[in-house]
Amino acid sequence: MRKLLPMLGSHSHGGGRSALTCRFRCGDACFQEVPNSSDNEYVGDVIAGVLSRRSALRAAAVVTVASAAGGSLVVAGAPEAQAHGGHWPRPTPQADGARGLRFAPVAPNTADQVTVPSGYGQNVVIRWGEPILRGAPAFDAEKQTAKAQAGQFGYNNDFLSLLPLRREYGRQVMVANHEYTDEQLMFRGYDAANPTREQVEIAWAAHGLSVVVVQEERRTGKLTPVSRHYLNRRLHTTSEFELTGPAAGSALVRTSADPAGRTVLGTLNNCAGGTTPWGTTLHGEENFNQYFANGSSDTDKRYGVGTGASERKWERFDKRFDLAQEPNEIHRFGWVVELDPYDPESTPRKRTALGRFKHEAAQPRLTRDGRPVVYMGDDERFDYFYKFVSSKRMMKGDSRRARAHNLTLLDEGTLYVAKLTGDSPAAEIDGTGKLPNDGEFDGSGTWIPLATAGRDGAVSHVPGMTAEEVFVFTRLAGDKVGATKMDRPEDVEPSPRSGRVYVALTNNTNRGKGTNPGADEANPRNLNKHGQILELAEHWDDPSSDGFAWRLFLVAGDPNDPATYFAGYPKEKVSPISCPDNVAFDPHGNLWISTDGNALGTHDGLFGVATQGERRGELKQFLTVPRGAETCGPIIQDRRVLVAVQHPGELDGATVENPASAWPDGPGKIVRPSVVAVWRNDGRDIGV
């Protein structure tokens, strides 16, 4: 048997992230007290009572989901499942690779470059600081200004979306999130204890969103930005955003600068997102807590706000970041932002009906009658995942009336949180990741309603909380109704082919540690360094259903580790993977996974895995990113793959003067987060 891959042990949270990344991206969240100290029951508490209810639960959870292979997805024990021996069907590998994944996998490595398969080419589409607006100057690392940055591509690109641009041949509209800034890698001689106003204002301008038109080269998959296109746009920490939905105007979101509670300056820590069927983009505000100083309330604590100064010291330059002076300002962050990239004059909206928490992403699908359902994860140890079901139907077409109507879809509907139940005896879930006797981690679940927003007001379904409180303090509502404590739910993506929903659970090294909850069937490993991916099937493939079946699709890590699982596929034939983060689908129905904090001692990367058919579970590494970087925002088109290479060179001890990476421009140049496109050199489709 091969040896296990070497583990990265330099950082005490147990994953592969550097301390520098933890410091600037999430405010050292892994080193703080777990915000969820609620005593609501978790999956491990309810398993003991499952066996007596198993027949009823299984009967209630029978689902059938059409797949490209003509198969079905059912809960073990249901009549349809019994025809397959009582389990969900297992794949039988054949000689050929899954369509869309026919490339030689990239070997795990530590190269300071973007490494792609043999026969593939790449280019840097756009770098931090490249001008995209009229009048913006070329980037100069030694002459940065806030005014210049406000017209340039922002820092630390994360989520990406590509939308069609009609009547402009070969062009698409790219939308990018800019999650956070690392001032230590941006400014020469940066003094964290005494940042200057200019440095702070540059950082404000480097956060937010970018809209930039890109031109494709048809001979290859190369993309280049169209500088100064009329659709190009920068939205940042001082741009105006509109609060909409049930919490807009509430006393909980009013401030001295905005007594109406409807206009917010800025969007912060935009992580992943989603693209809607009606042509807008969604952007999740994630670790917003770290930007605020002097938290004092119980709700501040539940959202991870510190009691002292913030890391970046923004409160010295704008009182709204000091909660001692503006206690409600933080309630205006932690939302999903909706942007219309086709209207450069539009004001982006923060959709309060989707709840307030650390939104990793938000990806919609439609019910059979055309109502959007949005799936969302709260990226925190022992927090929850959610869905929102709109009460309004999408209007088809691109007329002015249709576009205006569709921009109201996410303001009315019901917000739910998930509760999962395993179907194995508690004694079989021992915290090691060993499969239970039925051969899978699986079970059933329910969607618990939290609040409903309507045209004439909102109604709470949580005893002791008003509707406004549910939407503003959504984490507390999840606590009260006993939602399942998960291992950092991040990106949640429904398959456009099968209807199954995939939830990336990145890791949780606090699972089973001290007084924290121990392993349960959905989170089966204590001290979980590598994470897992959960597969969910709504009852009858109805996204508005109140129940679902679930199973773990992947339990990540070194395939040589007995605690890993790849949908039953032979483990000697898969790539090692650790810390799944963002997920996306290709045109063939394969799930693509980007990683964040690889705890196997090699660099983060992008992986493709078959979700259906005889090669279900076959996972291959497509690329790796440079030293210190994270792979973000994957887009997989027929002939092109896009990734956002975030925080390259972000390793402990790195500074502008002492860089840890020379990517993307080589030695002597400042390290710059960038977007990369990858394509086949022969011009054919990816992986076929």
C-alpha positions as CSV (number, residue, x, y, z in Angstrom):
1,M,0.0,0.0,0.0
2,R,1.3,3.5,-0.8
3,K,2.2,5.8,2.0
4,L,-0.2,8.6,2.9
5,L,0.7,12.0,1.5
6,P,2.7,14.3,3.8
7,M,0.6,16.4,6.0
8,L,1.0,20.2,6.4
9,G,1.7,21.0,10.0
10,S,2.8,24.6,10.0
11,H,-0.5,26.1,11.0
12,S,-2.2,25.1,14.2
13,H,-5.8,25.1,13.0
14,G,-5.0,21.8,11.3
15,G,-5.7,22.8,7.7
16,G,-3.3,24.0,5.0
17,R,-4.0,27.7,5.2
18,S,-1.2,30.0,6.3
19,A,-1.7,32.1,9.4
20,L,-1.5,35.2,7.1
21,T,-4.6,34.0,5.2
22,C,-6.5,33.4,8.4
23,R,-5.6,36.8,9.7
24,F,-6.7,38.9,6.7
25,R,-9.5,36.9,5.1
26,C,-11.6,35.8,8.1
27,G,-10.1,37.5,11.1
28,D,-8.6,34.3,12.5
29,A,-12.0,32.8,12.8
30,C,-10.5,29.3,13.4
31,F,-8.7,30.6,16.5
32,Q,-11.7,32.3,18.0
33,E,-14.4,30.7,20.3
34,V,-16.9,28.8,18.1
35,P,-19.8,31.4,17.6
36,N,-22.4,28.7,17.8
37,S,-22.7,27.8,21.5
38,S,-26.3,26.9,21.2
39,D,-27.4,23.6,22.8
40,N,-29.9,22.7,20.0
41,E,-29.7,19.0,19.2
42,Y,-27.4,18.0,16.4
43,V,-27.4,14.9,14.2
44,G,-25.6,12.7,16.8
45,D,-28.3,13.4,19.3
46,V,-31.1,12.3,17.2
47,I,-29.6,9.1,15.6
48,A,-30.5,7.0,18.7
49,G,-34.2,7.5,18.0
50,V,-33.9,6.9,14.3
51,L,-34.2,3.1,14.2
52,S,-37.7,3.0,15.6
53,R,-38.8,5.6,13.0
54,R,-36.7,4.4,10.1
55,S,-39.5,2.9,8.1
56,A,-41.6,6.0,8.3
57,L,-38.7,8.3,7.5
58,R,-37.7,6.3,4.5
59,A,-41.2,6.1,3.1
60,A,-41.5,9.9,3.5
61,A,-38.2,10.5,1.8
62,V,-38.7,8.4,-1.3
63,V,-37.5,10.5,-4.3
64,T,-36.9,9.9,-7.9
65,V,-34.5,12.2,-9.8
66,A,-34.1,12.0,-13.5
67,S,-30.4,11.7,-14.6
68,A,-28.6,11.8,-17.9
69,A,-28.0,8.1,-17.5
70,G,-31.7,7.5,-16.9
71,G,-31.1,6.4,-13.3
72,S,-32.9,7.4,-10.1
73,L,-31.9,8.7,-6.7
74,V,-33.7,7.1,-3.8
75,V,-33.3,6.7,-0.1
76,A,-31.9,3.3,0.9
77,G,-34.8,1.0,2.0
78,A,-37.4,2.5,-0.3
79,P,-39.0,0.0,-2.8
80,E,-37.0,1.5,-5.7
81,A,-33.8,1.1,-3.7
82,Q,-34.5,-2.5,-2.7
83,A,-34.2,-3.5,-6.4
84,H,-30.5,-2.4,-6.1
85,G,-29.7,-4.4,-3.0
86,G,-30.9,-1.7,-0.5
87,H,-28.3,1.0,-1.5
88,W,-28.1,3.8,-3.9
89,P,-26.6,2.3,-7.2
90,R,-22.8,1.9,-7.2
91,P,-20.7,2.6,-10.3
92,T,-18.9,-0.1,-12.3
93,P,-15.8,1.4,-13.8
94,Q,-15.1,0.9,-17.5
95,A,-12.0,1.6,-19.6
96,D,-12.8,5.1,-20.9
97,G,-12.8,8.2,-18.7
98,A,-16.1,10.0,-18.0
99,R,-16.9,12.4,-20.8
100,G,-15.6,15.9,-19.9
101,L,-12.9,14.4,-17.7
102,R,-10.7,12.8,-20.4
103,F,-7.5,14.5,-19.6
104,A,-4.3,13.3,-17.9
105,P,-4.7,14.4,-14.2
106,V,-2.2,16.9,-12.9
107,A,-0.1,15.4,-10.2
108,P,-0.2,17.1,-6.7
109,N,2.7,19.5,-6.6
110,T,4.2,22.6,-5.0
111,A,5.2,24.5,-8.1
112,D,4.9,28.3,-8.1
113,Q,2.7,28.4,-11.2
114,V,-0.7,27.4,-12.5
115,T,-0.1,23.8,-13.7
116,V,-2.5,22.4,-16.3
117,P,-2.8,19.0,-18.0
118,S,-0.5,18.1,-21.0
119,G,-2.0,19.5,-24.2
120,Y,-3.6,22.5,-22.5
121,G,-2.8,26.2,-22.7
122,Q,-3.5,29.2,-20.4
123,N,-3.4,32.9,-20.1
124,V,-3.8,35.5,-17.4
125,V,-7.1,37.2,-18.2
126,I,-6.8,40.1,-15.8
127,R,-4.7,41.1,-12.8
128,W,-5.3,43.1,-9.7
129,G,-5.0,46.8,-10.6
130,E,-5.5,46.6,-14.3
131,P,-7.6,49.6,-15.5
132,I,-11.2,48.8,-16.5
133,L,-12.9,52.2,-16.3
134,R,-12.3,55.3,-18.4
135,G,-9.6,57.5,-16.9
136,A,-8.1,54.8,-14.7
137,P,-4.3,54.7,-15.0
138,A,-2.1,51.7,-15.5
139,F,-1.2,49.9,-12.3
140,D,1.9,51.1,-10.5
141,A,2.6,49.2,-7.2
142,E,4.6,52.1,-5.9
143,K,2.1,54.8,-6.8
144,Q,-1.2,53.4,-5.7
145,T,-4.1,55.7,-4.9
146,A,-7.7,55.2,-3.9
147,K,-8.9,57.1,-7.0
148,A,-6.9,54.9,-9.3
149,Q,-8.0,51.7,-7.5
150,A,-11.6,52.7,-7.8
151,G,-11.2,52.4,-11.6
152,Q,-9.1,49.3,-11.6
153,F,-9.8,45.5,-11.2
154,G,-10.0,44.8,-7.4
155,Y,-8.0,42.6,-5.1
156,N,-8.4,38.9,-4.3
157,N,-10.8,37.8,-7.0
158,D,-13.2,35.0,-5.9
159,F,-16.5,34.3,-7.6
160,L,-16.7,34.6,-11.3
161,S,-19.6,34.7,-13.7
162,L,-19.6,34.9,-17.5
163,L,-22.7,36.1,-19.2
164,P,-23.5,36.5,-22.9
165,L,-23.2,39.8,-24.6
166,R,-25.6,39.9,-27.6
167,R,-24.6,41.9,-30.7
168,E,-20.9,42.0,-29.8
169,Y,-19.3,39.0,-31.4
170,G,-16.9,37.0,-29.3
171,R,-17.5,39.0,-26.2
172,Q,-18.9,38.1,-22.8
173,V,-19.5,40.0,-19.5
174,M,-17.4,38.8,-16.7
175,V,-18.4,39.6,-13.1
176,A,-15.9,39.1,-10.3
177,N,-16.1,39.3,-6.5
178,H,-13.2,40.8,-4.6
179,E,-13.3,39.1,-1.2
180,Y,-10.7,40.9,1.0
181,T,-7.4,42.7,1.0
182,D,-4.0,41.7,2.3
183,E,-2.4,45.0,3.0
184,Q,0.9,43.3,4.0
185,L,1.2,42.1,0.3
186,M,-0.2,45.3,-1.2
187,F,1.9,48.0,0.5
188,R,5.6,48.3,0.9
189,G,6.5,49.0,4.6
190,Y,3.0,48.3,5.8
191,D,2.6,48.9,9.6
192,A,-0.4,46.9,10.7
193,A,-0.7,48.9,14.0
194,N,-0.7,52.2,12.2
195,P,-2.2,52.1,8.7
196,T,-2.4,55.4,6.8
197,R,-5.7,56.9,5.6
198,E,-4.5,56.4,2.0
199,Q,-3.8,52.7,2.6
200,V,-7.3,52.3,4.1
201,E,-9.0,54.1,1.3
202,I,-7.1,52.0,-1.3
203,A,-8.3,48.9,0.5
204,W,-11.9,50.2,0.5
205,A,-11.7,50.6,-3.2
206,A,-10.1,47.2,-3.7
207,H,-13.0,45.4,-2.1
208,G,-16.3,44.8,-3.8
209,L,-17.3,43.7,-7.3
210,S,-16.0,44.2,-10.8
211,V,-17.9,44.0,-14.1
212,V,-15.6,43.8,-17.1
213,V,-16.3,42.8,-20.7
214,V,-13.9,40.2,-22.1
215,Q,-13.0,39.3,-25.7
216,E,-12.4,35.7,-26.7
217,E,-9.9,34.5,-29.2
218,R,-11.7,31.8,-31.1
219,R,-8.5,30.0,-32.2
220,T,-7.8,29.3,-28.5
221,G,-9.7,29.8,-25.3
222,K,-7.8,33.0,-24.5
223,L,-9.7,35.9,-23.0
224,T,-8.6,39.5,-22.7
225,P,-10.4,42.4,-21.0
226,V,-12.0,45.1,-23.1
227,S,-10.8,48.2,-21.2
228,R,-13.2,51.1,-20.8
229,H,-16.3,49.3,-22.2
230,Y,-19.5,51.0,-21.3
231,L,-20.7,48.0,-19.2
232,N,-17.5,47.9,-17.1
233,R,-18.0,48.8,-13.5
234,R,-16.4,48.9,-10.1
235,L,-18.5,48.7,-6.9
236,H,-16.6,49.0,-3.6
237,T,-16.8,49.9,0.1
238,T,-18.2,53.4,-0.5
239,S,-20.6,52.6,-3.4
240,E,-24.4,52.8,-2.7
241,F,-26.4,49.5,-2.3
242,E,-30.1,49.3,-1.6
243,L,-31.6,47.2,1.2
244,T,-34.8,45.4,-0.1
245,G,-37.2,42.9,1.3
246,P,-38.6,42.3,4.8
247,A,-35.8,43.9,6.9
248,A,-35.4,47.0,4.8
249,G,-36.4,50.1,6.8
250,S,-36.4,48.1,10.1
251,A,-35.1,49.7,13.2
252,L,-32.5,47.0,13.3
253,V,-30.7,48.4,10.2
254,R,-31.1,52.2,10.7
255,T,-28.0,54.3,11.4
256,S,-27.3,57.9,12.0
257,A,-26.2,58.3,8.4
258,D,-29.2,56.3,7.1
259,P,-32.2,56.9,9.4
260,A,-34.5,55.3,6.8
261,G,-32.5,52.0,6.9
262,R,-32.5,51.5,3.1
263,T,-29.2,52.7,1.7
264,V,-25.9,51.0,2.6
265,L,-22.5,52.1,1.6
266,G,-20.5,49.2,0.4
267,T,-20.3,45.4,0.2
268,L,-17.7,43.5,2.1
269,N,-16.0,40.1,1.9
270,N,-17.8,38.9,-1.1
271,C,-16.9,35.3,-1.4
272,A,-18.7,33.0,-3.9
273,G,-22.1,33.7,-5.5
274,G,-24.4,32.5,-8.3
275,T,-25.9,33.4,-11.6
276,T,-29.7,33.6,-12.0
277,P,-31.8,32.3,-14.8
278,W,-33.0,35.9,-15.4
279,G,-29.5,37.3,-16.1
280,T,-28.3,38.8,-12.8
281,T,-25.5,37.7,-10.5
282,L,-25.7,37.0,-6.7
283,H,-22.8,37.8,-4.3
284,G,-22.5,36.4,-0.8
285,E,-21.1,38.7,2.0
286,E,-19.1,36.3,4.1
287,N,-16.6,37.2,6.9
288,F,-18.0,40.7,7.3
289,N,-17.6,40.5,11.1
290,Q,-13.8,41.1,11.0
291,Y,-14.2,44.7,9.7
292,F,-16.0,46.0,12.8
293,A,-14.5,47.0,16.1
294,N,-15.9,47.0,19.7
295,G,-18.6,44.4,19.5
296,S,-20.5,44.0,22.7
297,S,-23.9,42.4,22.2
298,D,-24.9,38.8,22.3
299,T,-25.8,39.0,18.6
300,D,-22.4,40.4,17.8
301,K,-20.8,37.5,19.6
302,R,-23.0,35.0,17.7
303,Y,-21.7,36.5,14.5
304,G,-18.0,36.4,15.6
305,V,-17.4,40.1,16.2
306,G,-14.5,40.9,18.4
307,T,-14.7,43.2,21.4
308,G,-11.6,45.3,20.6
309,A,-10.0,46.9,17.6
310,S,-10.3,45.4,14.1
311,E,-7.3,44.0,12.2
312,R,-7.4,46.8,9.6
313,K,-8.3,49.7,12.0
314,W,-10.9,51.1,9.7
315,E,-12.8,52.4,12.6
316,R,-10.1,55.1,13.0
317,F,-11.2,56.6,9.7
318,D,-15.0,56.0,9.6
319,K,-17.1,55.7,12.7
320,R,-19.5,53.3,11.0
321,F,-17.0,50.5,11.6
322,D,-17.0,51.2,15.4
323,L,-20.0,49.4,16.9
324,A,-19.7,51.5,20.0
325,Q,-20.8,54.4,17.9
326,E,-22.9,52.7,15.3
327,P,-24.2,49.4,16.7
328,N,-26.6,48.8,13.8
329,E,-24.0,49.2,10.9
330,I,-23.0,45.6,11.1
331,H,-26.6,44.5,10.5
332,R,-26.3,46.0,7.0
333,F,-23.8,43.4,6.0
334,G,-24.0,39.6,5.8
335,W,-26.5,39.6,3.0
336,V,-26.8,38.3,-0.6
337,V,-26.3,41.1,-3.1
338,E,-28.0,41.0,-6.5
339,L,-26.4,42.9,-9.4
340,D,-27.7,43.6,-12.9
341,P,-24.5,43.5,-15.0
342,Y,-26.3,44.7,-18.1
343,D,-27.4,48.0,-16.5
344,P,-24.3,50.1,-15.5
345,E,-26.6,52.7,-13.9
346,S,-28.5,50.3,-11.6
347,T,-28.1,50.2,-7.8
348,P,-27.3,46.7,-6.5
349,R,-29.7,45.3,-4.0
350,K,-29.1,43.5,-0.7
351,R,-31.8,40.9,-0.5
352,T,-32.8,40.6,3.1
353,A,-35.4,37.8,2.5
354,L,-32.5,35.5,2.0
355,G,-31.3,35.9,5.6
356,R,-28.2,37.3,7.2
357,F,-25.2,35.1,8.0
358,K,-21.8,34.4,6.5
359,H,-23.0,33.7,3.0
360,E,-20.5,31.7,1.0
361,A,-22.6,31.6,-2.1
362,A,-26.2,31.6,-3.4
363,Q,-27.2,29.5,-6.4
364,P,-30.8,29.4,-7.7
365,R,-32.8,26.8,-9.6
366,L,-36.4,27.0,-10.7
367,T,-39.5,25.0,-9.5
368,R,-41.6,23.4,-12.2
369,D,-43.9,26.5,-12.1
370,G,-41.0,28.9,-12.5
371,R,-40.3,30.1,-8.9
372,P,-36.7,30.5,-7.9
373,V,-35.2,28.5,-5.1
374,V,-31.9,29.7,-3.7
375,Y,-29.5,27.3,-1.8
376,M,-27.0,28.9,0.6
377,G,-24.3,27.9,3.1
378,D,-23.1,29.6,6.2
379,D,-19.4,29.2,6.3
380,E,-18.7,28.7,9.9
381,R,-17.9,25.7,12.1
382,F,-21.1,24.1,13.4
383,D,-23.4,26.4,11.4
384,Y,-26.2,25.7,9.0
385,F,-27.3,25.5,5.4
386,Y,-30.4,27.1,4.1
387,K,-32.8,27.6,1.1
388,F,-35.1,30.4,0.1
389,V,-38.3,29.6,-1.9
390,S,-39.7,32.5,-3.7
391,S,-43.5,33.0,-3.9
392,K,-43.2,34.7,-7.3
393,R,-42.7,33.2,-10.7
394,M,-40.0,34.2,-13.1
395,M,-41.2,36.0,-16.2
396,K,-39.6,34.8,-19.4
397,G,-38.0,37.1,-22.0
398,D,-35.9,40.1,-21.9
399,S,-38.5,42.9,-22.1
400,R,-38.3,45.8,-19.8
401,R,-41.4,44.5,-18.0
402,A,-39.9,41.1,-17.5
403,R,-36.6,42.4,-16.2
404,A,-38.4,44.7,-13.8
405,H,-40.5,41.9,-12.5
406,N,-37.6,39.5,-12.1
407,L,-35.7,42.0,-10.1
408,T,-38.4,41.5,-7.4
409,L,-38.3,37.7,-7.2
410,L,-36.0,37.5,-4.2
411,D,-37.9,39.8,-1.9
412,E,-41.0,37.6,-1.3
413,G,-41.0,33.9,-0.2
414,T,-40.0,31.6,2.7
415,L,-36.6,31.1,4.2
416,Y,-35.8,27.6,5.5
417,V,-32.9,25.9,7.4
418,A,-31.9,22.3,7.1
419,K,-32.1,19.5,9.7
420,L,-30.5,16.1,8.8
421,T,-31.1,12.7,10.3
422,G,-28.8,9.7,9.7
423,D,-30.1,6.2,9.2
424,S,-27.3,4.3,11.0
425,P,-27.0,3.4,14.7
426,A,-25.0,5.9,16.7
427,A,-22.5,3.2,17.6
428,E,-21.5,2.9,13.9
429,I,-20.5,6.6,13.6
430,D,-17.3,6.4,15.6
431,G,-15.6,9.7,14.4
432,T,-13.0,7.9,12.3
433,G,-14.8,8.1,9.0
434,K,-15.3,4.4,8.9
435,L,-18.4,3.6,6.8
436,P,-21.4,2.3,8.7
437,N,-22.6,-1.3,8.0
438,D,-25.0,-0.2,5.2
439,G,-22.0,1.0,3.2
440,E,-22.9,4.7,3.0
441,F,-23.3,7.8,5.1
442,D,-26.9,8.7,4.3
443,G,-30.3,9.6,5.7
444,S,-33.2,12.0,5.4
445,G,-33.8,15.6,6.2
446,T,-36.4,18.3,6.6
447,W,-36.5,22.0,5.7
448,I,-37.6,24.0,8.8
449,P,-39.4,27.2,7.9
450,L,-38.0,30.3,9.6
451,A,-40.0,33.2,8.2
452,T,-42.1,34.2,5.2
453,A,-41.9,37.6,3.5
454,G,-44.9,38.8,1.5
455,R,-46.2,41.9,-0.3
456,D,-48.0,43.0,2.9
457,G,-45.4,42.1,5.5
458,A,-43.5,39.2,7.0
459,V,-44.4,36.4,9.4
460,S,-42.1,34.6,11.7
461,H,-42.2,30.8,12.2
462,V,-39.8,30.9,15.1
463,P,-41.3,31.2,18.6
464,G,-40.0,34.2,20.4
465,M,-38.6,36.0,17.4
466,T,-40.2,38.6,15.2
467,A,-39.9,38.3,11.4
468,E,-37.5,41.1,11.3
469,E,-35.3,39.5,13.9
470,V,-35.3,36.2,12.0
471,F,-34.1,37.9,8.8
472,V,-31.5,40.0,10.6
473,F,-30.3,37.4,13.2
474,T,-30.8,34.3,11.1
475,R,-28.2,32.3,12.9
476,L,-30.1,32.7,16.2
477,A,-33.3,31.5,14.4
478,G,-31.5,28.4,13.2
479,D,-30.3,27.8,16.8
480,K,-33.9,28.0,18.1
481,V,-35.4,25.5,15.7
482,G,-32.6,22.9,16.1
483,A,-30.9,23.0,12.7
484,T,-28.1,20.6,12.0
485,K,-24.6,21.8,13.0
486,M,-22.4,21.2,9.9
487,D,-18.7,21.3,9.0
488,R,-18.5,24.7,7.4
489,P,-21.1,24.7,4.7
490,E,-19.7,26.6,1.8
491,D,-20.8,26.6,-1.9
492,V,-24.1,24.9,-2.6
493,E,-24.8,24.0,-6.2
494,P,-27.8,22.2,-7.8
495,S,-27.1,20.0,-10.8
496,P,-28.8,21.4,-13.9
497,R,-29.0,17.8,-15.2
498,S,-30.1,15.6,-12.3
499,G,-31.6,18.1,-9.9
500,R,-29.4,16.8,-7.0
501,V,-27.9,19.5,-4.8
502,Y,-24.2,19.4,-3.8
503,V,-23.0,21.0,-0.6
504,A,-19.2,21.6,-0.1
505,L,-18.3,21.1,3.6
506,T,-14.8,22.4,3.8
507,N,-13.5,21.1,7.2
508,N,-14.0,21.4,10.9
509,T,-11.0,20.7,13.1
510,N,-13.1,21.5,16.2
511,R,-15.5,18.6,15.5
512,G,-15.4,16.4,18.6
513,K,-12.9,18.6,20.4
514,G,-13.6,19.6,24.0
515,T,-17.2,20.3,24.5
516,N,-18.0,20.7,20.8
517,P,-20.3,18.3,19.1
518,G,-18.8,15.0,18.0
519,A,-19.2,13.2,14.7
520,D,-22.6,12.4,13.2
521,E,-23.5,10.7,10.0
522,A,-23.4,13.9,7.8
523,N,-20.2,15.0,9.5
524,P,-18.5,11.6,10.3
525,R,-15.0,12.6,11.3
526,N,-13.8,14.2,14.4
527,L,-11.0,16.8,14.0
528,N,-12.0,17.0,10.4
529,K,-9.1,18.4,8.3
530,H,-10.2,17.5,4.8
531,G,-14.0,18.1,4.5
532,Q,-16.7,16.3,2.5
533,I,-19.3,16.9,-0.1
534,L,-23.0,16.2,0.6
535,E,-25.5,15.2,-2.1
536,L,-29.1,16.1,-1.5
537,A,-32.2,15.1,-3.4
538,E,-35.4,17.0,-2.8
539,H,-38.5,14.9,-2.4
540,W,-39.9,14.2,-5.9
541,D,-37.3,16.5,-7.3
542,D,-39.4,19.4,-6.2
543,P,-37.1,22.3,-5.0
544,S,-39.9,23.7,-2.9
545,S,-40.4,20.4,-1.0
546,D,-40.1,20.4,2.8
547,G,-38.0,17.2,2.9
548,F,-35.1,15.5,1.2
549,A,-32.8,12.5,1.1
550,W,-29.1,12.9,1.5
551,R,-25.8,11.0,1.4
552,L,-22.2,11.9,1.4
553,F,-20.9,11.9,-2.2
554,L,-17.2,12.4,-1.2
555,V,-15.3,12.2,2.0
556,A,-12.1,14.0,1.1
557,G,-8.5,13.4,1.9
558,D,-5.7,11.0,0.7
559,P,-7.3,8.1,-1.1
560,N,-4.9,5.8,0.8
561,D,-6.6,6.9,4.1
562,P,-9.4,4.4,5.0
563,A,-11.4,7.4,6.2
564,T,-11.9,8.7,2.6
565,Y,-14.7,7.8,0.2
566,F,-15.3,8.6,-3.4
567,A,-18.9,7.6,-4.1
568,G,-17.8,3.9,-4.1
569,Y,-15.4,4.4,-7.0
570,P,-12.0,2.6,-6.7
571,K,-9.8,4.8,-4.6
572,E,-6.6,3.9,-6.3
573,K,-8.0,5.6,-9.5
574,V,-8.7,9.0,-8.1
575,S,-6.7,12.2,-7.3
576,P,-6.2,13.2,-3.6
577,I,-8.4,16.2,-2.6
578,S,-8.6,18.2,0.6
579,C,-10.9,21.1,1.7
580,P,-13.6,21.4,-1.0
581,D,-14.8,25.0,-1.3
582,N,-16.4,26.2,-4.5
583,V,-18.3,23.9,-6.8
584,A,-19.6,24.2,-10.4
585,F,-21.0,22.0,-13.2
586,D,-19.7,21.4,-16.7
587,P,-21.9,20.8,-19.7
588,H,-21.6,17.1,-19.2
589,G,-23.0,17.0,-15.7
590,N,-19.7,16.6,-13.9
591,L,-19.1,18.4,-10.7
592,W,-15.9,20.6,-10.5
593,I,-14.5,21.4,-7.1
594,S,-12.0,24.1,-6.1
595,T,-10.1,23.7,-2.9
596,D,-9.2,26.1,-0.1
597,G,-6.5,25.1,2.4
598,N,-5.3,21.8,1.1
599,A,-4.1,19.9,4.2
600,L,-2.2,17.2,2.3
601,G,1.0,19.3,1.9
602,T,0.5,20.2,-1.8
603,H,-1.1,23.2,-3.5
604,D,-4.8,23.9,-3.9
605,G,-6.4,23.0,-7.2
606,L,-9.4,22.3,-9.3
607,F,-10.9,18.9,-9.7
608,G,-13.6,17.3,-11.9
609,V,-15.7,14.4,-10.7
610,A,-18.3,12.3,-12.4
611,T,-21.7,12.4,-10.6
612,Q,-23.6,10.0,-12.7
613,G,-23.3,6.8,-14.6
614,E,-20.8,4.0,-14.4
615,R,-17.8,6.2,-13.5
616,R,-19.6,8.1,-10.7
617,G,-17.0,9.1,-8.2
618,E,-14.1,9.2,-10.6
619,L,-12.2,12.4,-9.6
620,K,-9.3,14.0,-11.4
621,Q,-7.2,17.0,-10.7
622,F,-7.3,19.5,-13.6
623,L,-4.9,22.2,-12.3
624,T,-3.0,23.5,-9.4
625,V,-2.4,27.1,-8.3
626,P,0.9,28.9,-7.2
627,R,2.4,29.1,-3.8
628,G,0.1,30.4,-1.1
629,A,-2.9,30.7,-3.5
630,E,-6.4,29.4,-3.3
631,T,-8.5,28.2,-6.3
632,C,-11.8,30.2,-6.6
633,G,-14.7,30.9,-8.9
634,P,-14.5,28.0,-11.3
635,I,-16.4,28.3,-14.6
636,I,-16.4,25.3,-17.0
637,Q,-17.5,26.0,-20.5
638,D,-17.3,23.7,-23.5
639,R,-13.9,25.0,-24.6
640,R,-12.7,27.0,-21.6
641,V,-12.1,26.7,-17.9
642,L,-11.8,29.9,-15.8
643,V,-10.4,30.1,-12.3
644,A,-9.7,33.0,-9.9
645,V,-6.3,32.6,-8.4
646,Q,-6.7,34.3,-5.0
647,H,-4.1,35.4,-2.5
648,P,-1.0,34.0,-4.3
649,G,2.1,34.3,-2.1
650,E,0.1,34.6,1.1
651,L,2.4,32.6,3.3
652,D,3.6,33.3,6.8
653,G,6.3,36.0,6.8
654,A,5.6,37.2,3.3
655,T,5.6,40.9,2.6
656,V,6.0,43.1,-0.5
657,E,9.7,43.3,0.4
658,N,9.9,39.5,1.0
659,P,7.6,37.8,-1.5
660,A,6.7,34.1,-1.2
661,S,5.7,33.8,-4.8
662,A,6.8,35.3,-8.2
663,W,3.5,34.7,-9.9
664,P,2.1,35.9,-12.2
665,D,4.8,38.3,-13.6
666,G,8.1,36.8,-12.4
667,P,10.8,37.8,-9.9
668,G,11.0,41.4,-9.0
669,K,7.3,42.1,-9.7
670,I,4.6,42.4,-7.0
671,V,2.5,39.3,-6.5
672,R,-1.0,40.0,-8.0
673,P,-4.3,38.0,-7.6
674,S,-5.5,37.2,-11.1
675,V,-8.1,35.4,-13.3
676,V,-6.8,32.6,-15.5
677,A,-8.3,30.9,-18.6
678,V,-7.4,27.4,-19.6
679,W,-8.1,25.7,-23.0
680,R,-7.1,22.7,-25.1
681,N,-4.3,23.5,-27.5
682,D,-6.1,21.6,-30.3
683,G,-9.2,23.7,-30.0
684,R,-11.5,20.9,-29.0
685,D,-13.8,20.8,-26.0
686,I,-12.5,20.3,-22.5
687,G,-12.1,16.7,-21.5
688,V,-13.6,15.0,-24.5
